[in-house]
Amino acid sequence: MKFTRRELLIAGLGMLVTKVTGCTQSTTTLSRRPGTPWPGSISRPTPTRAGTHTVSAPRPVQPTRPVATTAGPPGLVPRSWWTRSGPIRSKVNPMKGINRITIHHEGHTPVWFTDARSTKARLEQVRNIHTRDRRWGDIGYHYVIDRAGRVIEGRPLAYQGAHVSQQNPHNVGVMLLGNFEKQSPSQAQLTALQSTLRHLMAKYRVPVRRVYTHRELGPTVCPGRNLQPRIASLRTSGALA
């Protein structure tokens, strides 16, 4: 694996640079939602076949509200806090409404830092790899929650994200920094995630049955074994009502 001088400098700060940053795809079969009891009003996605993987395809739902470029949870840290670069307009598509939300983890090197400098560097690293190596129009996620509980603007909500293969239209991507196969999310992250989901659900009238994790929509371990059950608990406990 070859690294640029800039990436090696970032590694010197304790943040490993990989050629792929974001939720990793695996050869495992897509897991359905956890086996905890679901409220009677919640319907599971309809399974379909895609290649050799079983993919859970959500039922079509028309977007209920247009997306404003200023939409975001209270206390949102603006994109300008961590980057001066904007989306590559020729490589992004308009969102044209929201009807679901998908939760992710970063999925690579565990994150223990909470300081602003390290967080900014990590976000810029993710954006650079998404735009340079994957040739996307911007960082793939709309919101990022760091270990200190900051809710940070990623890709502007006016544009479709790049976080669930072939299922990005009308889908808000929320990513928590860290690898939750190897570590647990901080309480600050979980608190911020709950408030962020409640805000988005209320603003765009997204029902709890339309709040997914990445593994429920595609063959991946994302958002990790230590975050997946926390999301299931949020959905079934009424915390998102």
C-alpha positions, 0 to 999 in steps of 0.5 A: 500500500502506497501513501502520500506524504500528507497521509504519512503525516496524518498517520504520525498523529495516530490516525491510520490512513487506509485506501478505503475509508467508510463502511466496508462491504463484506461477503456476509449475508445481509442481516435482518433487523434484530430479533427484539420485538417490533411495535405492531405498526413497524414493517420490515423491508421486503427481501429481494435478491441481488447477485449472491447477496440477500438485500433488504429493499425498503418499500417505496415511499414518496418524500414528504417534504422538500429539503432546505440547504440549511436543514440540520439538527440544533447545534450543528457544527457547520461544514466550514469548521473542518473544510474549505472545499465544497462538493464537486457539483458535476458529481452530485445529484439533488436530494429532492426530498427525504423519506429515510435515514441510515446509520453507519460507523466509519469502520476502520481505525478505532477513534479515541480522540475528542479534540477538534484538531484530530477530528477535523483532520480525520474528516478531511482524510475521509473526504479526500479518499472519497473524492480522490480514490472513489471519485465521488463528488464529496464526503459520502455522509450528511452528518458525522458524530464524533466521539465528543458528541459533536454533530458535524455537517458533512455533505450538504443535505441538498444533495444525495449522499454516497453511503448505501449502494444503489439506495442513496435517493431520499436517504440521509446518511448519519455516520459515527466516527469509530470502528464499533466492531472493535470499540463501543460508541461513547455516551456522548455519541449515543446521546447526540445520535438520538437527538439528531434522529429525533430532529430529522424524523420530526422535520421530514416525517420519517417514521421509525420503520424507515430508520435503518442501519447499513447492514439492514440495507446491504451486505456489510457489518456496518455499523458494527456489533457494538452499535447495531443493538443500540440502534435496535433499542432506540427503535423499540424503546420509544426513544425515537417517538 
